[in-house]
Amino acid sequence: MVIQLFLLIFLLTIIFLISKQIVNHTFSVIQKLFKNKKTAVWILALLFLPGTVIHELSHLVTALILRVNTGPISIFPKIIGDSPHAGTVPFRVKVGHIMVANTDSIRLTIIGVAPMVVGLVIIFILGNTFFGDSPRSGTVPFTAAIRGVFIYFLFITSTSMFASRQDLKSLLITLPVVILIVAALYLSGIKITVEGNILEKIDGILSKLNRSLILTAGVNYVVLIILASLSWLGRRLR
């Protein structure tokens, strides 16, 4: 199980790094095509809209479950600056967000990481259905169009599930507390034992999740190569 956990962390790191490059290259390609930053922002927002909806709804539903008040939710970008009336205000884009009331750091951390948890669940389900391990996969006629939809949602979910800096602020408080509690339990001699069959089941779940993440990373890498090639071609044709 330890190997699967390390593999999970490695794959998430790779997907995170690739997703950042994908967004940058996508924006660059669209901007060069339409010669307008605002147009590029809106086209980019529409391309990633399903992922943004999943991300923000994950925050919202988790906050409601934890009984934390929320404010307005936004899924469309807000463009600041870069206009004749903007003066010296730099061009900035405020992406989808939701206002969450102040509460304890534990609940804020759970709300902050909720999109990643939901994203991993979606990737797990889609990946297992794609590979034919899902109970419903046998009833799904896997035409090229269906596979394309599955790949699109794997791509869009993985590029939108990672928490922002704002989402992870409370983690700076929660993580040290958790580490201190675990260390205190260990030093006090308290041991938590888990039955072997439970560990085997967890290992099996992690193995299937990692397989889905490998597929996702492969899809994202192919998209990145295509976008990087288009960017390079655009520079060559100037």
N, C-alpha and C positions, 0 to 999 in steps of 0.2 A: 504493500500500500504506500510505503514511503516513496518508492520509485514513481508511482503514479502521481503522487502529490507534487514531487519535483517537476515531473513532466507537465503537469497542469500549470504550474507557475511559469515554467519556461514558455509554453505555448501562449499563455495569456500575455506575457511580455512581448513576444514576437508579434502577436495580433495587434496589441496596443501600438507598437512602434509603426507597423505597417499602416494601421488605420489613420494615424496622424499624417503620414506621407500621402495617403490616398486623398484625404480631404484637401491638402495643400495643392496637389497636382490637379485634382478635379477643378478646383477654383481657378487655377492658372490656365488650364486648357479652355474653360468656358469664357474666362475674361478675354483671352486672346481671340476667341472666336467672335464674341459680341462687342468687344472693345468698350465694355462698360462694367464697372465694379458692382454697381447695384443690381444690374441684370444678372451678373454672375452669382451674386449672393442668393437671389431669389430662385434661380434655376437649381443651385446647389441645395437650397432648402427643400425644394419640391422633390428632388431626387432622394434625399434622405428623410423625407417626411414620415414614412412609417416608423423608422427607427426613433425619430424624435418623439412621436406619439407614444411609443412603447416606453421610452425613457421617462418622460414626464408623468405618464399614468402610473408607472411603477412607484415614483415618489408619492403621488397623490394617494393611491390605494394603501400604501404602507403607512402613510401619515394618518389616514382615517382609521386603519386597524389599531394603530398605537394611540389613537385619540389625541392627536396633535392637530391644532387648528392650521388651516392653510388659507392662503390668499388667492389672488387671480393666477390662472395658469396660462402660459403662452407657448405656442408651438411654432410660431412664425418669427423670423428674425426681425430685429429692430436695428436699422442702420443709423449710425450717428456720424455726422461730419461728412466731408467730401462733397459739399454742395456750395453754390455761389454765396449762400447766406450763412455758411458754417464758420466763416472767419478762420481762426487758427485751430479749430477743433479737428483733431486727426480722425481719419477714417477708422471706425470701429463697428463691429457687429455684435449685438447682444442676441445670443441664440435663445432657443426655447428655455423657459424656466418656470418655476413655481415658487411662490412665497410660502415659507414654512415658519410658524410661530416659534419663538424661543422656548426650548424645553431642555431636559437633561441631555448630557452628551451621548449617553447610550442610545436613546431613541433617535437623536439626530444622526448618529453614525449608521444605525440600521436604515433610516430613511435615505441617507446618502448613498449607501452601497446597494440599495434595492434594485436599481436598474441592471447592475452587473449580475445579481442573483437571478433575476427574471430572464435576462439575456442568456445566461448559461442554461437555464431550463429550456428555453426555446431552442437553442442550438442542440441540446441533448435530444429533444423530441424530433426535430427536423433531421438531425444526423442519423438517428436510429431508424426513422421512417425511410430515409434515403437508402440506407444500407439493408433495409428489409428486416430489421429486428423488432419493429413496432408491431403490436397486435393488429393494427389497422393497415399496415403496409401491404398486406396481401390483397386488400380490397381496393388499393389505389392503382389505377392504370398509369404506370410511369411512362407517359409519352415524353417527348422532348420538351414540350411546353410545360408540363408539370415539373420536370426536373429543373427547368429554367427558373420557375417560380420558387422552388425550394432553394436553389443556389442564390437567387436574389435576396431572399429573406435571411439566409445564413449571412450573406455579405452585409446587408443593411443592419441586421441586429448586432453583429460583431463590431461594426464601426461606430455604433451609437450607444453601446451599453456601458462604456467606461465612465466612471465618476469624474466630475470636474473638480478643480481645486476647491471651489466653494462647497461642494458636496462632502469633501474629505477633511474640512477644517476640524470638525469634532473628533475625527479619528486621532488627532494629535493628543487629545486628552484621554480618549477611551483606550487606545492601544497600550500606553504605559500602565494604566490601571489593570488591564487584563494580564499583562506580563507579570506585574507585581503579585496578583492573586495566584497565578499559576506557580510562580516561584515560591510563594509562601506555603502553598499546599505541598509542593515537592520537599521543601526544607523541613516541614513539620512531619514528614513521613507518611502523609496521606496519599494513597495510591488509588487510582481509578482503573478498574479492570473492565475489559470489554470481551464478551464472548467471541470465540473464534469465528462462528458462522456469521456474526454481524460484521466483523472485519472483512470477511470474504465477500459479503454483499456490497460493502462500501467500495472494496477494491474493484469489483465488477462494474459498479456504477461509474467509478472514476475512469476505468479502462474504456468504457463506451463513450464517456464524455470526451476523453482525450482523442479518441478516434474521430469524433465529430469536429473537435477543434482542429485536428490535423487537416481535415477536409476544408474547414473554414479558412485556415491559414493558407492553404494551397490556392483557394479561390481568390482570396484577397491579394496574394502575391502575383497571380496572373493579371488581375485588374491593375495593380500597381505598375507592372511591367508595361502594359498597354498604355497607361496614362503617361508614364515616364517617356515612352517612345514618341507619343504624340507631342509632348512638351519639347523634346529634342528636335523633332521634325519641324515644329513651329519656329524654333530658333534658327534652324538651318535655312528656312524659306524666307526669312526676313530680308 
